[in-house]
Amino acid sequence: MATDHFRYLQEHADEIIPVLYDYARNLAARKYHWYEAKTLPLGKTPEDIVTDVYVAYARGAGSSGKRTKGIRHFDPDKDIMLQLKGSIKSAMWALTERASTKNELLARSEDAMEVEFAPTDPIPDDLVESADFARAVAERVRNHPKIKKGGELADLLALFELETTEVADQARELKKNEKEICQLRYQLRQIYSEVIDELNRQ
């Protein structure tokens, strides 16, 4: 049962949590250029991410059902450490995407662009709470008509998959200015939002 996973986590927290701290720090340094004395987007630390994941599983202990924001459930048929690490990876990804969306929408506002967009949070961590779900999202995005036809959005997705995530680096690779890259990133997030909504309805 999933409750057995959480009970195991509680009983072995002194051993598991330090391992998760190390995993989160290494992930943050490798993929998001984090280093000691620096915080992740929105002021979070790798340790905060681990704590958030632990609390989310604690809230989900003894229950099951649909994905709910702030609540995670263990899959009793899967390895506990793989699930914990997958949740940390998804939560960190979602955090950086939320921060990126916020910054880009702010930049658009400061540039006084004529087109206004409603606030959006296209990749919430409660929807990408498992590695399996994240893989399903990635596959559907790659097969989305706007991506499959090639062009700028496909090129941008390829850069993300190569871990070229900074706006300036993407602008240089695609030979565009940063405002154009921000517009493409917004379109790509809209595709992610559409795909996640479809999967969530299934």
C-alpha positions as CSV (number, residue, x, y, z in Angstrom):
1,M,0.0,0.0,0.0
2,A,1.0,3.6,-0.6
3,T,0.7,4.2,3.2
4,D,3.5,1.7,3.7
5,H,5.8,3.8,1.5
6,F,5.1,6.9,3.6
7,R,5.5,4.9,6.8
8,Y,8.9,3.7,5.5
9,L,9.8,7.3,4.7
10,Q,8.9,8.5,8.2
11,E,10.8,5.6,9.9
12,H,13.9,6.2,7.8
13,A,13.8,9.9,7.4
14,D,17.2,10.4,9.0
15,E,18.7,8.3,6.3
16,I,16.5,9.3,3.3
17,I,16.3,13.1,3.7
18,P,20.0,13.8,3.5
19,V,20.2,11.7,0.4
20,L,17.3,13.8,-1.1
21,Y,19.1,17.0,-0.1
22,D,22.2,15.9,-2.0
23,Y,20.1,14.9,-5.0
24,A,18.2,18.3,-5.0
25,R,21.5,20.3,-4.7
26,N,23.2,18.4,-7.5
27,L,20.1,18.7,-9.7
28,A,19.8,22.4,-9.0
29,A,23.5,23.0,-9.7
30,R,23.5,20.9,-12.9
31,K,20.3,22.0,-14.6
32,Y,19.6,25.4,-13.0
33,H,23.1,26.9,-12.3
34,W,22.4,27.0,-8.5
35,Y,25.3,27.3,-6.1
36,E,25.7,27.7,-2.3
37,A,24.5,31.1,-1.1
38,K,22.2,31.4,-4.1
39,T,18.5,30.7,-4.1
40,L,16.4,29.1,-6.8
41,P,13.5,31.1,-8.4
42,L,11.0,32.6,-6.0
43,G,13.6,32.4,-3.2
44,K,13.5,28.7,-2.8
45,T,16.5,26.5,-1.8
46,P,17.0,22.8,-2.8
47,E,16.2,21.9,0.8
48,D,12.9,23.8,0.5
49,I,12.0,21.7,-2.5
50,V,12.7,18.5,-0.6
51,T,10.6,19.8,2.3
52,D,7.7,20.7,0.0
53,V,7.8,17.2,-1.6
54,Y,7.8,15.5,1.9
55,V,4.9,17.7,3.1
56,A,2.9,16.9,-0.1
57,Y,3.3,13.2,0.4
58,A,2.4,13.6,4.1
59,R,-0.8,15.3,3.1
60,G,-1.6,12.5,0.7
61,A,-0.8,9.7,3.1
62,G,-3.8,7.4,3.6
63,S,-5.7,8.8,0.7
64,S,-5.9,8.3,-3.0
65,G,-7.7,9.8,-6.0
66,K,-7.2,12.6,-8.5
67,R,-4.2,14.9,-8.5
68,T,-4.8,17.8,-6.1
69,K,-2.5,20.8,-5.7
70,G,-0.1,20.4,-2.8
71,I,-0.9,16.7,-2.4
72,R,1.1,13.7,-3.7
73,H,0.4,10.0,-3.5
74,F,2.9,7.2,-3.6
75,D,2.5,4.5,-6.2
76,P,2.8,1.2,-4.2
77,D,4.2,-0.6,-7.2
78,K,7.1,1.7,-7.8
79,D,10.4,2.3,-5.9
80,I,10.0,4.9,-3.2
81,M,13.3,6.7,-4.0
82,L,12.6,6.9,-7.7
83,Q,9.2,8.5,-6.9
84,L,10.7,11.0,-4.4
85,K,13.5,12.0,-6.8
86,G,11.0,12.3,-9.7
87,S,8.8,14.5,-7.6
88,I,11.8,16.7,-6.7
89,K,12.7,17.0,-10.3
90,S,9.2,17.9,-11.4
91,A,8.7,20.4,-8.5
92,M,12.0,22.1,-9.4
93,W,11.1,22.3,-13.1
94,A,7.6,23.7,-12.3
95,L,9.2,26.3,-10.0
96,T,11.5,27.6,-12.6
97,E,8.7,27.6,-15.2
98,R,6.4,29.6,-12.9
99,A,9.2,32.1,-12.3
100,S,10.0,32.4,-16.0
101,T,6.4,33.0,-16.9
102,K,6.1,35.7,-14.2
103,N,9.3,37.4,-15.5
104,E,8.3,37.3,-19.1
105,L,4.8,38.6,-18.5
106,L,6.3,41.4,-16.4
107,A,8.7,42.2,-19.2
108,R,5.8,42.4,-21.7
109,S,4.0,44.8,-19.4
110,E,7.1,47.0,-19.0
111,D,7.5,47.1,-22.8
112,A,3.9,48.3,-23.0
113,M,2.9,45.7,-25.6
114,E,-0.5,46.2,-27.1
115,V,-1.5,42.5,-26.7
116,E,-2.3,41.5,-23.1
117,F,-2.3,38.0,-21.8
118,A,-4.2,36.7,-18.8
119,P,-2.0,35.4,-15.9
120,T,-1.1,31.8,-16.5
121,D,0.6,28.9,-14.6
122,P,1.0,26.4,-17.4
123,I,2.9,23.7,-15.7
124,P,1.8,23.4,-12.1
125,D,3.7,20.9,-10.0
126,D,0.5,19.1,-9.0
127,L,-0.1,18.2,-12.7
128,V,3.4,17.0,-13.2
129,E,3.7,15.0,-10.0
130,S,5.3,11.9,-11.4
131,A,8.0,11.0,-13.8
132,D,5.5,8.9,-15.9
133,F,3.2,11.9,-16.3
134,A,6.2,14.1,-17.2
135,R,7.2,11.6,-19.9
136,A,3.7,11.5,-21.3
137,V,3.6,15.3,-21.4
138,A,7.0,15.4,-23.3
139,E,5.9,12.8,-25.8
140,R,2.6,14.6,-26.6
141,V,4.3,18.0,-26.9
142,R,6.8,16.5,-29.4
143,N,3.8,15.1,-31.4
144,H,1.8,18.3,-31.3
145,P,0.9,19.6,-34.8
146,K,2.7,23.0,-34.1
147,I,5.9,21.1,-33.2
148,K,5.7,18.3,-35.8
149,K,5.5,20.8,-38.7
150,G,8.9,22.1,-37.7
151,G,9.9,25.7,-37.6
152,E,10.8,28.0,-34.7
153,L,8.8,26.3,-32.0
154,A,10.4,22.9,-32.8
155,D,13.8,24.5,-32.8
156,L,13.1,26.1,-29.4
157,L,11.9,22.8,-27.9
158,A,15.1,21.1,-29.2
159,L,17.2,23.7,-27.4
160,F,15.3,23.0,-24.1
161,E,15.9,19.3,-24.6
162,L,19.6,20.1,-25.0
163,E,19.4,22.0,-21.7
164,T,19.9,25.4,-23.4
165,T,17.4,27.2,-21.2
166,E,18.6,30.8,-20.9
167,V,16.8,33.4,-23.1
168,A,20.0,35.0,-24.2
169,D,21.5,31.6,-25.2
170,Q,18.4,30.7,-27.1
171,A,18.3,34.0,-28.9
172,R,21.9,33.5,-30.0
173,E,21.3,30.0,-31.2
174,L,18.1,30.9,-33.1
175,K,19.4,34.2,-34.3
176,K,16.6,36.2,-32.8
177,N,16.3,39.0,-30.3
178,E,15.2,38.2,-26.7
179,K,11.7,39.6,-27.1
180,E,11.1,37.2,-30.0
181,I,12.4,34.4,-27.9
182,C,10.0,35.3,-25.0
183,Q,7.1,35.3,-27.4
184,L,8.1,31.8,-28.6
185,R,8.6,30.5,-25.1
186,Y,5.1,31.8,-24.3
187,Q,3.7,29.9,-27.3
188,L,5.5,26.8,-26.2
189,R,4.1,27.0,-22.7
190,Q,0.6,27.3,-24.2
191,I,1.2,24.0,-25.9
192,Y,2.3,22.4,-22.7
193,S,-0.8,23.8,-21.0
194,E,-3.0,22.4,-23.7
195,V,-1.3,18.9,-23.5
196,I,-1.5,18.8,-19.7
197,D,-5.2,19.8,-19.7
198,E,-5.9,16.9,-22.1
199,L,-4.0,14.4,-20.1
200,N,-5.6,15.6,-16.9
201,R,-9.1,15.1,-18.4
202,Q,-8.3,11.4,-19.3
